[in-house]
């Protein structure tokens, strides 16, 4: 399904949503932004899962940095708050009844038992593993400086955002519903972490991501 679109620009993201991962299916090459300033309340250090009470946020605590003046590569994870243990407990509670949790849980749990101090590095390690699960071999490169691409449609650095008022329409993406653990209670919830799709659909997760891609 990959075509000749220019390299897409994405920010780093913690267990990102399907929309983010769909860019790796649509494009031959992805540029991850290494020269931006850290932005709070974004996917850079948070994701959303489907818990027993509905949508639940998981936020990686970061060390305090000067407001609006911290490069993304300089953002350190605050391990004093035992966030890895809490995140994994939340993930396990949310997905232990999902069809494919046992198949993937040991590998994911291993990440939450290792310490990585840099946010960008942590996200990248998880991203590479997720892409491997999905069988996506798209090349990842990194920006050499901050720049605006000639084709603005290739820039998703600020348009894929958890806050609806800050997200922008994406003509290359459509939501494809799939079965979720608590669908009977709250219905289908979109915008969740890719792990929601992986634990629920397993080897079919790649098909859902591919179907979500719109060619225009």
C-alpha positions, 0 to 999 in steps of 0.5 A: 500500500506504500506509495510515493508521498514525501517523508511524513513528519511525526513527533515522538509518541508514547504507545501512539494511536492507530492514526499515528501508526497508519502513517507508517503503512501509507509512507515509505519513510517517516521522519521523527522530529528531534528538534522541537520543544517538548509540549505537555498534554500531548501524545509525547508522554501519554496514551489512552487505553480502554479500562473498565470505566471507559477511556483511561489516560496513562501519563509518563512523568517527566522531570521539571524543565523550563517552560516552553524551553526544553528540547525533546531530546533533553526530556528525562523521565521521572522514575521516582513516581514508579510510573512503570509499575502503575502503567503496567498494572493498568494495562493488565487490568484493562486487557487481561480478558482480551483475546491476544493479551497472553500472546503479547503480554510477556514482551510488553511487560519486559519493557516495563521492567527496564529503565530508560531515562530519556523519553525520546529513547523510551518511545522509540524502543516501544515504537520499533517493537510495535512496528515489528509486531505489525510487520511494518518495515517502513524506514525511520529517519530523524530530522537534522533541523526544524523545518517546514516541508513543502507539502504541508500534508506531510506534516503531522507534528501538531495535528495528531493530538489528544485534544480535539480542539488542537487536532486537525482533519486528516484526509489520509485516515478514517476510523475503522471500528473493531471489537474491544473488551468493554464495547458492550458497556461503553461502545467503540472508543476511537483514538486509543493506543495501538496496544488496544488494537493489538491485544484485541485483534492480534495478527489482524491488527495490521489489517485494521491499520491498513484499512484505516488508510485513505488514498487521495 
